[in-house]
Amino acid sequence: MFVQIITAKVVDAEGLERQVDQWDTEIRPGAEGFLGSTSGVTDDGHLLVLVRFESEEAAQRNSTRPEQEAWWTETAKTLQDVRFQNGTKVITTRGGGSNDAGFVQVMRGRVLNTEKMNELILHMSEFEAAMAVHRPDVLGDVTVLHDDGTFTDAIYFTSEAEARENEGKEPPPEMQAMFEEWMRAATVDEYIDLIQPRLV
């Protein structure tokens, strides 16, 4: 899997909405290898998009289509300070991104210990099983490890209310131990809440 993350400041919300609608109806049907996307605008007007493709090659082919290039030229007029970040090392749990989610929280940060992170990846099935039992509000997760040592982790919840309620509860010891192992491997620099995510 290949994931491209786009962040930007929204300067024309209505124009952006029109462009997103156009992509969904006119451009997406021809995007070979497209797996799905998660997008949303934060309360302070910043856009975050995660686009998932089968491969980097499929994403590149899509980006060079004339209709895609024309669409992006117009879309860029609704944004400022656009930043792209790609990743080919992608870890998914519980099926990855879920279009049934009512709330998505994105964590962005840095990997502190690559060896520890690789070790944790090998045991993701154990973490996934524990989450299924103790956090049924978590529908899926997509973690992207970037070449520059940073990461982006999108967690898909049933709703914001259920996510907030459950995050305030004391986790069982085995899950707490897993969280502590994760925090030794990476640190979170930023939390981005997509209260009204657009899921395709």
Contact map, one row per residue, 1 for C-alpha under 8 A:
11100000000000000000000000000000000000000000000000011111000000000000000000000000000000011100000000000000000000000000000000000000000000000000000000000000000000000000000000000000000000000000000000000000
11110000000000000000000000000000000000000000000000011111001000000000000000000000000001111100000000000000000000000000000000000000000000000000000000000000000000000000000000000000000000000000000000000000
11111000000000000000000000000000000000000000000001111001000000000000000000000000000001110100000000000000000000000000000000000000000000000000000100000000000000000000000000000000000000000000000000000000
01111100000000000000000000000000000000000000000011110000000000000000000000000000000111100000000000000000000000000000000000000000000000000000000000000000000000000000000000000000000000000000000000000000
00111110000000000000000000000000000000000000000111100000000000000000000000000000000111000000000000000000000000000000000000000000000000000000000000000000000000000000000000000000000000000000000000000000
00011111000000000000000000000000000000000000001111000000000000000000000000000000011110000000000000000000000000000000000000000000000000000000000000000000000000000000000000000000000000000000000000000000
00001111100000000000000000000000000000000000011110000000000000000000000000000000111100000000000000000000000000000000000000000000000000000000000000000000000000000000000000000000000000000000000000000000
00000111110000000000000000000000000000000000011100000000000000000000000000000011111000000000000000000000000000000000000000000000000000000000000000000000000000000000000000000000000000000000000000000000
00000011111000000000000000000000000000000000111000000000000000000000000000000011110000000000000000000000000000000000000000000000000000000000000000000000000000000000000000000000000000000000000000000000
00000001111110010000000000000000000000001000111000000000000000000000000000000111000000000000000000000000000000000000000000000000000000000000000000000000000000000000000000000000000000000000000000000000
00000000111110000000000000000000000000000000000000000000000000000000000000000111000000000000000000000000000000000000000000000000000000000000000000000000000000000000000000000000000000000000000000000000
00000000011111110000000000000000000000000000000000000000000000000000000000000110000000000000000000000000000000000000000000000000000000000000000000000000000000000000000000000000000000000000000000000000
00000000011111111000000000000000000000000000000000000000000000000000000000000100000000000000000000000000000000000000000000000000000000000000000000000000000000000000000000000000000000000000000000000000
00000000000111111100000000000000000000000000000000000000000000000000000000000000000000000000000000000000000000000000000000000000000000000000000000000000000000000000000000000000000000000000000000000000
00000000000111111110000000000000000000000000000000000000000000000000000000100100000000000000000000000000000000000000000000000000000000000000000000000000000000000000000000000000000000000000000000000000
00000000010111111111000000000000000000000000000000000000000000000000000000100100000000000000000000000000000000000000000000000000000000000000000000000000000000000000000000000000000000000000000000000000
00000000000011111111100000000000000000000000000000000000000000000000000000000000000000000000000000000000000000000000000000000000000000000000000000000000000000000000000000000000000000000000000000000000
00000000000001111111110000000000000000000000000000000000000000000000000000000000000000000000000000000000000000000000000000000000000000000000000000000000000000000000000000000000000000000000000000000000
00000000000000111111111000000000000000000000000000000000000000000000001001100000000000000000000000000000000000000000000000000000000000000000000000000000000000000000000000000000000000000000000000000000
00000000000000011111111100000000000000000000000000000000000000000000000000000000000000000000000000000000000000000000000000000000000000000000000000000000000000000000000000000000000000000000000000000000
00000000000000001111111110000000000000000000000000000000000000000000000000000000000000000000000000000000000000000000000000000000000000000000000000000000000000000000000000000000000000000000000000000000
00000000000000000111111111100000000000000000000000000000000000000000000000000000000000000000000000000000000000000000000000000000000000000000000000000000000000000000000000000000000000000000000000000000
00000000000000000011111111110000000000000000000000000000000000000000001000000000000000000000000000000000000000000000000000000000000000000000000000000000000000000000000000000000000000000000000000000000
00000000000000000001111111111000000000000000000000000000000000000000000000000000000000000000000000000000000000000000000000000000000000000000000000000000000000000000000000000000000000000000000000000000
00000000000000000000111111111000000000000000000000000000000000000000000000000000000000000000000000000000000000000000000000000000000000000000000000000000000000000000000000000000000000000000000000000000
00000000000000000000011111111000000000000000000000000000000000000000000000000000000000000000000000000000000000000000000000000000000000000000000000000000000000000000000000000000000000000000000000000000
00000000000000000000011111111110000000000000000000000000000000000011000000000000000000000000000000000000000000000000000000000000000000000000000000000000000000000000000000000000000000000000000000000000
00000000000000000000001111111110010000000000000000000000000000000000000000000000000000000000000000000000000000000000000000000000000000000000000000000000000000000000000000000000000000000000000000000000
00000000000000000000000111111111000000000000000000000000000000000000000000000000000000000000000000000000000000000000000000000000000000000000000000000000000000000000000000000000000000000000000000000000
00000000000000000000000000111111000000000000000000000000000000000000000000000000000000000000000000000000000000000000000000000000000000000000000000000000000000000000000000000000000000000000000000000000
00000000000000000000000000111111110000000000000000000000000001000000000000000000000000000000000000000000000000000000000000000000000000000000000000000000000000000000000000000000000000000000000000000000
00000000000000000000000000001111110000000000000000000000010001000000000000000000000000000000000000000000000000000000000000000000000000000000000000000000000000000000000000000000000000000000000000000000
00000000000000000000000000000011111000000000000000001110011000000000000000000000000000000000000000000000000000000000000000000000000000000000000000000000000000000000000000000000000000000000000000000000
00000000000000000000000000010011111100000000000000111100011000000000000000000000000000000000000000000000000000000000000000000000000000000000000000000000000000000000000000000000000000000000000000000000
00000000000000000000000000000000111110000000000000111100000000000000000000000000000000000000000000000000000000000000000000000000000000000000000000000000000000000000000000000000000000000000000000000000
00000000000000000000000000000000011111000000000000111000000000000000000000000000000000000000000010000000000000000000000000000000000000000000000000000000000000000000000000000000000000000000000000000011
00000000000000000000000000000000001111100000000011110000000000000000000000000000000000000000000000000000000000000000000000000000000000000000000000000000000000000000000000000000000000000000000000000111
00000000000000000000000000000000000111110000000011100000000000000000000000000000000000000000000010000000000000000000000000000000000000000000000000000000000000000000000000000000000000000000000000001111
00000000000000000000000000000000000011111000001111000000000000000000000000000000000000000000000000000000000000000000000000000000000000000000000000000000000000000000000000000000000000000000000001001110
00000000000000000000000000000000000001111100001110000000000000000000000000000000000000000000000000000000000000000000000000000000000000000000000000000000000000000000000000000000000000000000000001111100
00000000010000000000000000000000000000111111111100000000000000000000000000000000000000000000000000000000000000000000000000000000000000000000000000000000000000000000000000000000000000000000000001011000
00000000000000000000000000000000000000011111111000000000000000000000000000000000000000000000000000000000000000000000000000000000000000000000000000000000000000000000000000000000000000000000000111100000
00000000000000000000000000000000000000001111110000000000000000000000000000000000000000000000000000000000000000000000000000000000000000000000000000000000000000000000000000000000000000000000000000000000
00000000000000000000000000000000000000001111110000000000000000000000000000000000000000000000000000000000000000000000000000000000000000000000000000000000000000000000000000000000000000000000000000000000
00000000110000000000000000000000000000001111111000000000000000000000000000000000000000000000000000000000000000000000000000000000000000000000000000000000000000000000000000000000000000000000000000000000
00000011110000000000000000000000000000001111111100000000000000000000000000000000000000000000000000000000000000000000000000000000000000000000000000000000000000000000000000000000000000000000000000000000
00000111110000000000000000000000000000111100111110000000000000000000000000000000000000000000000000000000000000000000000000000000000000000000000000000000000000000000000000000000000000000000000000000000
00001111000000000000000000000000000000111000011111000000000000000000000000000000000000000000000000000000000000000000000000000000000000000000000000000000000000000000000000000000000000000000000000000000
00011110000000000000000000000000000011110000001111100000000000000000000000000000000000000000000000000000000000000000000000000000000000000000000000000000000000000000000000000000000000000000000000000000
00111100000000000000000000000000000011100000000111110000000000000000000000000000000000000000000000000000000000000000000000000000000000000000000000000000000000000000000000000000000000000000000000000000
00111000000000000000000000000000011111000000000011111000000000000000000000000000000000000000000000000000000000000000000000000000000000000000000000000000000000000000000000000000000000000000000000000000
11110000000000000000000000000000011110000000000001111100000000000000000000000000000000000000000000000000000000000000000000000000000000000000000000000000000000000000000000000000000000000000000000000000
11100000000000000000000000000000111100000000000000111111011000000000000000000000000000000000000000000000000000000000000000000000000000000000000000000000000000000000000000000000000000000000000000000000
11000000000000000000000000000000111000000000000000011111011000000000000000000000000000000000000000000000000000000000000000000000000000000000000000000000000000000000000000000000000000000000000000000000
11000000000000000000000000000000100000000000000000001111111000000000000000000000000000010000000000000000000000000000000000000000000000000000000000000000000000000000000000000000000000000000000000000000
11100000000000000000000000000000000000000000000000001111111100000000000000000000000000010000000000000000000000000000000000000000000000000000000000000000000000000000000000000000000000000000000000000000
00000000000000000000000000000000000000000000000000000011111110000000000000000000000000000000000000000000000000000000000000000000000000000000000000000000000000000000000000000000000000000000000000000000
00000000000000000000000000000001110000000000000000001111111111000000000000000000000000000000000000000000000000000000000000000000000000000000000000000000000000000000000000000000000000000000000000000000
01000000000000000000000000000000110000000000000000001111111111100000000000000000000000000000000000000000000000000000000000000000000000000000000000000000000000000000000000000000000000000000000000000000
00000000000000000000000000000000000000000000000000000001111111110000000000000000000000000000000000000000000000000000000000000000000000000000000000000000000000000000000000000000000000000000000000000000
00000000000000000000000000000000000000000000000000000000111111111000000000000000000000000000000000000000000000000000000000000000000000000000000000000000000000000000000000000000000000000000000000000000
00000000000000000000000000000011000000000000000000000000011111111001000000000000000000000000000000000000000000000000000000000000000000000000000000000000000000000000000000000000000000000000000000000000
00000000000000000000000000000000000000000000000000000000001111111001100000000000000000000000000000000000000000000000000000000000000000000000000000000000000000000000000000000000000000000000000000000000
00000000000000000000000000000000000000000000000000000000000111111101100000000000000000000000000000000000000000000000000000000000000000000000000000000000000000000000000000000000000000000000000000000000
00000000000000000000000000000000000000000000000000000000000011111111100000000000000000000000000000000000000000000000000000000000000000000000000000000000000000000000000000000000000000000000000000000000
00000000000000000000000000000000000000000000000000000000000000011111110000000000000000000000000000000000000000000000000000000000000000000000000000000000000000000000000000000000000000000000000000000000
00000000000000000000000000100000000000000000000000000000000000001111111000000000000000000000000000000000000000000000000000000000000000000000000000000000000000000000000000000000000000000000000000000000
00000000000000000000000000100000000000000000000000000000000001111111111100000000000000000000000000000000000000000000000000000000000000000000000000000000000000000000000000000000000000000000000000000000
00000000000000000000000000000000000000000000000000000000000000111111111110000000000000000000000000000000000000000000000000000000000000000000000000000000000000000000000000000000000000000000000000000000
00000000000000000000000000000000000000000000000000000000000000000111111111000000000000000000000000000000000000000000000000000000000000000000000000000000000000000000000000000000000000000000000000000000
00000000000000000010001000000000000000000000000000000000000000000011111111100000000000000000000000000000000000000000000000000000000000000000000000000000000000000000000000000000000000000000000000000000
00000000000000000000000000000000000000000000000000000000000000000001111111110000000000000000000000000000000000000000000000000000000000000000000000000000000000000000000000000000000000000000000000000000
00000000000000000000000000000000000000000000000000000000000000000000111111111000000000000000000000000000000000000000000000000000000000000000000000000000000000000000000000000000000000000000000000000000
00000000000000000010000000000000000000000000000000000000000000000000011111111100000000000000000000000000000000000000000000000000000000000000000000000000000000000000000000000000000000000000000000000000
00000000000000110010000000000000000000000000000000000000000000000000001111111110000000000000000000000000000000000000000000000000000000000000000000000000000000000000000000000000000000000000000000000000
00000000000000000000000000000000000000000000000000000000000000000000000111111111010000000000000000000000000000000000000000000000000000000000000000000000000000000000000000000000000000000000000000000000
00000000000000000000000000000000000000000000000000000000000000000000000011111111000000000000000000000000000000000000000000000000000000000000000000000000000000000000000000000000000000000000000000000000
00000000011110110000000000000000000000000000000000000000000000000000000001111111000000000000000000000000000000000000000000000000000000000000000000000000000000000000000000000000000000000000000000000000
00000001111100000000000000000000000000000000000000000000000000000000000000111111110000000000000000000000000000000000000000000000000000000000000000000000000000000000000000000000000000000000000000000000
00000001111000000000000000000000000000000000000000000000000000000000000000011111110000000000000000000000000000000000000000000000000000000000000000000000000000000000000000000000000000000000000000000000
00000011100000000000000000000000000000000000000000000000000000000000000000000011111000000000000000000000000000000000000000000000000000000000000000000000000000000000000000000000000000000000000000000000
00000111100000000000000000000000000000000000000000000000000000000000000000010011111100000000000000000000000000000000000000000000000000000000000000000000000000000000000000000000000000000000000000000000
00000111000000000000000000000000000000000000000000000000000000000000000000000000111110000000000000000000000000000000000000000000000000000000000000000000000000000000000000000000000000000000000000000000
00011110000000000000000000000000000000000000000000000000000000000000000000000000011111000000000000000000000000000000000000000000000000000000000000000000000000000000000000000000000000000000000000000000
00011100000000000000000000000000000000000000000000000000000000000000000000000000001111100000000000000000000000000000000000000000000000000000000001000000000000000000000000000000000000000000000000000000
01111000000000000000000000000000000000000000000000000000000000000000000000000000000111110000000000000000000000000000000000000000000000000000000001000000000000000000000000000000000000000000000000000000
01110000000000000000000000000000000000000000000000000000000000000000000000000000000011111100000000000000000000000000000000000000000000000000000111100000000000000000000000000000000000000000000000000000
11100000000000000000000000000000000000000000000000000011000000000000000000000000000001111100000000000000000000000000000000000000000000000000000111000000000000000000000000000000000000000000000000000000
11000000000000000000000000000000000000000000000000000000000000000000000000000000000000111110000000000000000000000000000000000000000000000000000111000000000000000000000000000000000000000000000000000000
11100000000000000000000000000000000000000000000000000000000000000000000000000000000000111111000000000000000000000000000000000000000000000000011110000000000000000000000000000000000000000000000000000000
00000000000000000000000000000000000000000000000000000000000000000000000000000000000000001111100000000000000000000000000010000000000000000000011100000000000000000000000000000000000000000000000000000000
00000000000000000000000000000000000000000000000000000000000000000000000000000000000000000111111110000000000000000000000000000000000000000001111000000000000000000000000000000000000000000000000000000000
00000000000000000000000000000000000000000000000000000000000000000000000000000000000000000011111100000000000000000000000000011001000000000001110000000000000000000000000000000000000000000000000000000000
00000000000000000000000000000000000000000000000000000000000000000000000000000000000000000001111100000000000000000000000000000001000000000011100000000000000000000000000000000000000000000000000000000000
00000000000000000000000000000000000000000000000000000000000000000000000000000000000000000001111111000000000000000000000000000000000000000001100000000000000000000000000000000000000000000000000000000000
00000000000000000000000000000000000000000000000000000000000000000000000000000000000000000001111111000000000000000000000000000000000000000001110000000000000000000000000000000000000000000000000000000000
00000000000000000000000000000000000101000000000000000000000000000000000000000000000000000001001111100000000000000000000000000000000000000011110000000000011100000000000000000000000000000000000000000000
00000000000000000000000000000000000000000000000000000000000000000000000000000000000000000000001111111000000000000000000000000000000000000011000000000000000100000000000000000000000000000000000000000010
00000000000000000000000000000000000000000000000000000000000000000000000000000000000000000000000011111000000000000000000000000000000000000000000000000000000000000000000000000000000000000000000000000011
00000000000000000000000000000000000000000000000000000000000000000000000000000000000000000000000001111100000000000000000000000000000000000010000000000000000001000000000000000000000000000000000000000000
00000000000000000000000000000000000000000000000000000000000000000000000000000000000000000000000001111111000000000000000000000000000000000010000000000000000111100000000000000000000000000000000000000000
00000000000000000000000000000000000000000000000000000000000000000000000000000000000000000000000000011111000000000000000000000000000000000000000000000000000111110000000000000000000000000000000000111000
00000000000000000000000000000000000000000000000000000000000000000000000000000000000000000000000000001111100000000000000000000000000000000000000000000000000111110000000000000000000000000000000011111000
00000000000000000000000000000000000000000000000000000000000000000000000000000000000000000000000000001111110000000000000000000000000000000000000000000000011110010000000000000000000000000000000011101000
00000000000000000000000000000000000000000000000000000000000000000000000000000000000000000000000000000011111000000000000000000000000000000000000000000000011110000000000000000000000000000000001111000000
00000000000000000000000000000000000000000000000000000000000000000000000000000000000000000000000000000001111100000000000000000000000000000000000000000001111000000000000000000000000000000000001111000000
00000000000000000000000000000000000000000000000000000000000000000000000000000000000000000000000000000000111110000000000000000000000000000000000000000001110000000000000000000000000000000001111100000000
00000000000000000000000000000000000000000000000000000000000000000000000000000000000000000000000000000000011111000000000000000000000000000000000000000111100000000000000000000000000000000001111000000000
00000000000000000000000000000000000000000000000000000000000000000000000000000000000000000000000000000000001111100000000000000000000000000000000000000111000000000000000000000000000000000111110000000000
00000000000000000000000000000000000000000000000000000000000000000000000000000000000000000000000000000000000111110000000000000000000000000000000000001110000000000000000000000000000000000111100000000000
00000000000000000000000000000000000000000000000000000000000000000000000000000000000000000000000000000000000011111100100000000000000000000000000000001110000000000000000000000000000000001110000000000000
00000000000000000000000000000000000000000000000000000000000000000000000000000000000000000000000000000000000001111100000000000000000000000000000000000000000000000000000000000000000000011110000000000000
00000000000000000000000000000000000000000000000000000000000000000000000000000000000000000000000000000000000000111111100000000000000000000000000000000000000000000000000000000000000000011100000000000000
00000000000000000000000000000000000000000000000000000000000000000000000000000000000000000000000000000000000000111111110000000000000000000000000000000000000000000000000000000000000000001000000000000000
00000000000000000000000000000000000000000000000000000000000000000000000000000000000000000000000000000000000000001111111000000000000000000000000000000000000000000000000000000000000000000000000000000000
00000000000000000000000000000000000000000000000000000000000000000000000000000000000000000000000000000000000000001111111100000000000000000000000000000000000000000000000000000000000000011000000000000000
00000000000000000000000000000000000000000000000000000000000000000000000000000000000000000000000000000000000000101111111110000000000000000000000000000000000000000000000000000000000001001100000000000000
00000000000000000000000000000000000000000000000000000000000000000000000000000000000000000000000000000000000000000111111111000000000000000000000000000000000000000000000000000000000000000000000000000000
00000000000000000000000000000000000000000000000000000000000000000000000000000000000000000000000000000000000000000011111111100000000000000000000000000000000000000000000000000000000000000000000000000000
00000000000000000000000000000000000000000000000000000000000000000000000000000000000000000000000000000000000000000001111111110000000000000000000000000000000000000000000000000000000011000000000000000000
00000000000000000000000000000000000000000000000000000000000000000000000000000000000000000010000000000000000000000000111111110000000000000000000000000000000000000000000000000000000000000000000000000000
00000000000000000000000000000000000000000000000000000000000000000000000000000000000000000000000000000000000000000000011111111000000000000000000000000000000000000000000000000000000000000000000000000000
00000000000000000000000000000000000000000000000000000000000000000000000000000000000000000000000000000000000000000000001111111110000000000000000000000000000000000000000000000000000000000000000000000000
00000000000000000000000000000000000000000000000000000000000000000000000000000000000000000000100000000000000000000000000111111111000000000000000000000000000000000000000000000000000000000000000000000000
00000000000000000000000000000000000000000000000000000000000000000000000000000000000000000000100000000000000000000000000001111111100000000000000000000000000000000000000000000000000000000000000000000000
00000000000000000000000000000000000000000000000000000000000000000000000000000000000000000000000000000000000000000000000000111111110000000000000000000000000000000000000000000000000000000000000000000000
00000000000000000000000000000000000000000000000000000000000000000000000000000000000000000000000000000000000000000000000000111111111000000000000000000000000000000000000000000010010000000000000000000000
00000000000000000000000000000000000000000000000000000000000000000000000000000000000000000000110000000000000000000000000000011111111100000000000000000000000000000000000000000000000000000000000000000000
00000000000000000000000000000000000000000000000000000000000000000000000000000000000000000000000000000000000000000000000000001111111110000000000000000000000000000000000000000000000000000000000000000000
00000000000000000000000000000000000000000000000000000000000000000000000000000000000000000000000000000000000000000000000000000111111111100000000000000000000000000000000000000010000000000000000000000000
00000000000000000000000000000000000000000000000000000000000000000000000000000000000000000000000000000000000000000000000000000011111111110100000000000000000000000000000000000000000000000000000000000000
00000000000000000000000000000000000000000000000000000000000000000000000000000000000000000000000000000000000000000000000000000001111111110100000000000000000000000000000000000000000000000000000000000000
00000000000000000000000000000000000000000000000000000000000000000000000000000000000000000000000000000000000000000000000000000000111111110000000000000000000000000000000000000000000000000000000000000000
00000000000000000000000000000000000000000000000000000000000000000000000000000000000000000000000000000000000000000000000000000000011111110000000000000000000000000000000000100000000000000000000000000000
00000000000000000000000000000000000000000000000000000000000000000000000000000000000000000000000000000000000000000000000000000000011111111100000000000000000000000000010000000000000000000000000000000000
00000000000000000000000000000000000000000000000000000000000000000000000000000000000000000000000000000000000000000000000000000000001111111110000000000000000000000000000000000000000000000000000000000000
00000000000000000000000000000000000000000000000000000000000000000000000000000000000000000000000000000000000000000000000000000000000000111110000000000000000011100110000000000000000000000000000000000000
00000000000000000000000000000000000000000000000000000000000000000000000000000000000000000000000000000000000000000000000000000000001100111111100000000000001111000010000000000000000000000000000000000000
00000000000000000000000000000000000000000000000000000000000000000000000000000000000000000000010011011000000000000000000000000000000000011111100000000000001111000000000000000000000000000000000000000000
00000000000000000000000000000000000000000000000000000000000000000000000000000000000000000001111111000000000000000000000000000000000000000111110000000000001110000000000000000000000000000000000000000000
00000000000000000000000000000000000000000000000000000000000000000000000000000000000000000001111110000000000000000000000000000000000000000111111000000000111100000000000000000000000000000000000000000000
00000000000000000000000000000000000000000000000000000000000000000000000000000000000000000111100110000000000000000000000000000000000000000001111100000000111000000000000000000000000000000000000000000000
00000000000000000000000000000000000000000000000000000000000000000000000000000000000000000111000000000000000000000000000000000000000000000000111110000011110000000000000000000000000000000000000000000000
00100000000000000000000000000000000000000000000000000000000000000000000000000000000000111110000000000000000000000000000000000000000000000000011111000011100000000000000000000000000000000000000000000000
00000000000000000000000000000000000000000000000000000000000000000000000000000000000000111100000000000000000000000000000000000000000000000000001111101111000000000000000000000000000000000000000000000000
00000000000000000000000000000000000000000000000000000000000000000000000000000000000011111000000000000000000000000000000000000000000000000000000111111111000000000000000000000000000000000000000000000000
00000000000000000000000000000000000000000000000000000000000000000000000000000000000000100000000000000000000000000000000000000000000000000000000011111100000000000000000000000000000000000000000000000000
00000000000000000000000000000000000000000000000000000000000000000000000000000000000000000000000000000000000000000000000000000000000000000000000001111100000000000000000000000000000000000000000000000000
00000000000000000000000000000000000000000000000000000000000000000000000000000000000000000000000000000000000001100000000000000000000000000000000011111110000000000000000000000000000000000000000000000000
00000000000000000000000000000000000000000000000000000000000000000000000000000000000000000000000000000000000111100000000000000000000000000000000011111111000000000000000000000000000000000000000000000000
00000000000000000000000000000000000000000000000000000000000000000000000000000000000000000000000000000000000111100000000000000000000000000000001111001111100000000000000000000000000000000000000000000000
00000000000000000000000000000000000000000000000000000000000000000000000000000000000000000000000000000000011110000000000000000000000000000000001111000111110000000000000000000000000000000000000000000000
00000000000000000000000000000000000000000000000000000000000000000000000000000000000000000000000000000000011100000000000000000000000000000000111100000011111000000000000000000000000000000000000000000000
00000000000000000000000000000000000000000000000000000000000000000000000000000000000000000000000010000001111000000000000000000000000000000000111000000001111100000000000000000000000000000000000000000000
00000000000000000000000000000000000000000000000000000000000000000000000000000000000000000000000010000001110000000000000000000000000000000111110000000000111110000000000000000000000000000000000000000000
00000000000000000000000000000000000000000000000000000000000000000000000000000000000000000000000011001111100000000000000000000000000000000111100000000000011111000000000000000000000000000000000000000000
00000000000000000000000000000000000000000000000000000000000000000000000000000000000000000000000000001111100000000000000000000000000000001111000000000000001111110110000000000000000000000000000000000000
00000000000000000000000000000000000000000000000000000000000000000000000000000000000000000000000000011110000000000000000000000000000000001110000000000000000111110110000000000000000000000000000000000000
00000000000000000000000000000000000000000000000000000000000000000000000000000000000000000000000000001110000000000000000000000000000000001000000000000000000011111110000000000000000000000000000000000000
00000000000000000000000000000000000000000000000000000000000000000000000000000000000000000000000000000111000000000000000000000000000000000000000000000000000011111111000000000000000000000000000000100000
00000000000000000000000000000000000000000000000000000000000000000000000000000000000000000000000000000000000000000000000000000000000000000000000000000000000000111111100000000000000000000000000000000000
00000000000000000000000000000000000000000000000000000000000000000000000000000000000000000000000000000000000000000000000000000000000000001000000000000000000011111111110000000000000000000000000000000000
00000000000000000000000000000000000000000000000000000000000000000000000000000000000000000000000000000000000000000000000000000000000000001100000000000000000011111111111000000000000000000000000000000000
00000000000000000000000000000000000000000000000000000000000000000000000000000000000000000000000000000000000000000000000000000000000000000000000000000000000000011111111100000000000000000000000000000000
00000000000000000000000000000000000000000000000000000000000000000000000000000000000000000000000000000000000000000000000000000000000000000000000000000000000000001111111110000000000000000000000000000000
00000000000000000000000000000000000000000000000000000000000000000000000000000000000000000000000000000000000000000000000000000000000000100000000000000000000000000111111110000000000000000000000000000000
00000000000000000000000000000000000000000000000000000000000000000000000000000000000000000000000000000000000000000000000000000000000000000000000000000000000000000011111111000000000000000000000000000000
00000000000000000000000000000000000000000000000000000000000000000000000000000000000000000000000000000000000000000000000000000000000000000000000000000000000000000001111111000000000000000000000000000000
00000000000000000000000000000000000000000000000000000000000000000000000000000000000000000000000000000000000000000000000000000000000000000000000000000000000000000000111111100000000000000000000000000000
00000000000000000000000000000000000000000000000000000000000000000000000000000000000000000000000000000000000000000000000000000000000000000000000000000000000000000000001111110000000000000000000000000000
00000000000000000000000000000000000000000000000000000000000000000000000000000000000000000000000000000000000000000000000000000000000001000000000000000000000000000000000011111011000000000000000000000000
00000000000000000000000000000000000000000000000000000000000000000000000000000000000000000000000000000000000000000000000000000000000000000000000000000000000000000000000001111111000000000000000000000000
00000000000000000000000000000000000000000000000000000000000000000000000000000000000000000000000000000000000000000000000000000000000000000000000000000000000000000000000000111111100000000000000000000000
00000000000000000000000000000000000000000000000000000000000000000000000000000000000000000000000000000000000000000000000000000000000000000000000000000000000000000000000000011111110000000000000000000000
00000000000000000000000000000000000000000000000000000000000000000000000000000000000000000000000000000000000000000000000000000010010000000000000000000000000000000000000000111111111000000000000000000000
00000000000000000000000000000000000000000000000000000000000000000000000000000000000000000000000000000000000000000000000000000000000000000000000000000000000000000000000000111111111100000000000000000000
00000000000000000000000000000000000000000000000000000000000000000000000000000000000000000000000000000000000000000000000000000000000000000000000000000000000000000000000000001111111110000000000000000000
00000000000000000000000000000000000000000000000000000000000000000000000000000000000000000000000000000000000000000000000000000010000000000000000000000000000000000000000000000111111111000000000000000000
00000000000000000000000000000000000000000000000000000000000000000000000000000000000000000000000000000000000000000000000000000000000000000000000000000000000000000000000000000011111111100000000000000000
00000000000000000000000000000000000000000000000000000000000000000000000000000000000000000000000000000000000000000000000000000000000000000000000000000000000000000000000000000001111111110000000000000000
00000000000000000000000000000000000000000000000000000000000000000000000000000000000000000000000000000000000000000000000100000000000000000000000000000000000000000000000000000000111111111000000000000000
00000000000000000000000000000000000000000000000000000000000000000000000000000000000000000000000000000000000000000000100100000000000000000000000000000000000000000000000000000000011111111100000000000000
00000000000000000000000000000000000000000000000000000000000000000000000000000000000000000000000000000000000000000000000000000000000000000000000000000000000000000000000000000000001111111110000000000000
00000000000000000000000000000000000000000000000000000000000000000000000000000000000000000000000000000000000000011001000000000000000000000000000000000000000000000000000000000000000111111110000000000000
00000000000000000000000000000000000000000000000000000000000000000000000000000000000000000000000000000000000000111101100000000000000000000000000000000000000000000000000000000000000011111110000000000000
00000000000000000000000000000000000000000000000000000000000000000000000000000000000000000000000000000000000011111000100000000000000000000000000000000000000000000000000000000000000001111111000000000000
00000000000000000000000000000000000000000000000000000000000000000000000000000000000000000000000000000000000011110000000000000000000000000000000000000000000000000000000000000000000000111111100000000000
00000000000000000000000000000000000000000000000000000000000000000000000000000000000000000000000000000000001111000000000000000000000000000000000000000000000000000000000000000000000000000111111000000000
00000000000000000000000000000000000000000000000000000000000000000000000000000000000000000000000000000000001111000000000000000000000000000000000000000000000000000000000000000000000000000011111000000000
00000000000000000000000000000000000000000000000000000000000000000000000000000000000000000000000000000000001110000000000000000000000000000000000000000000000000000000000000000000000000000001111100000000
00000000000000000000000000000000000000000000000000000000000000000000000000000000000000000000000000000000111100000000000000000000000000000000000000000000000000000000000000000000000000000001111110000000
00000000000000000000000000000000000000000100000000000000000000000000000000000000000000000000000000000000111000000000000000000000000000000000000000000000000000000000000000000000000000000000011111000000
00000000000000000000000000000000000000000100000000000000000000000000000000000000000000000000000000000011110000000000000000000000000000000000000000000000000000000000000000000000000000000000001111100000
00000000000000000000000000000000000000111100000000000000000000000000000000000000000000000000000000000011110000000000000000000000000000000000000000000000000000000000000000000000000000000000000111111000
00000000000000000000000000000000000000010100000000000000000000000000000000000000000000000000000000000111000000000000000000000000000000000000000000000000000000010000000000000000000000000000000011111000
00000000000000000000000000000000000000011000000000000000000000000000000000000000000000000000000000000110000000000000000000000000000000000000000000000000000000000000000000000000000000000000000001111100
00000000000000000000000000000000000001111000000000000000000000000000000000000000000000000000000000000111000000000000000000000000000000000000000000000000000000000000000000000000000000000000000001111110
00000000000000000000000000000000000011110000000000000000000000000000000000000000000000000000000000000000000000000000000000000000000000000000000000000000000000000000000000000000000000000000000000011111
00000000000000000000000000000000000111100000000000000000000000000000000000000000000000000000000001100000000000000000000000000000000000000000000000000000000000000000000000000000000000000000000000001111
00000000000000000000000000000000000111000000000000000000000000000000000000000000000000000000000000100000000000000000000000000000000000000000000000000000000000000000000000000000000000000000000000000111
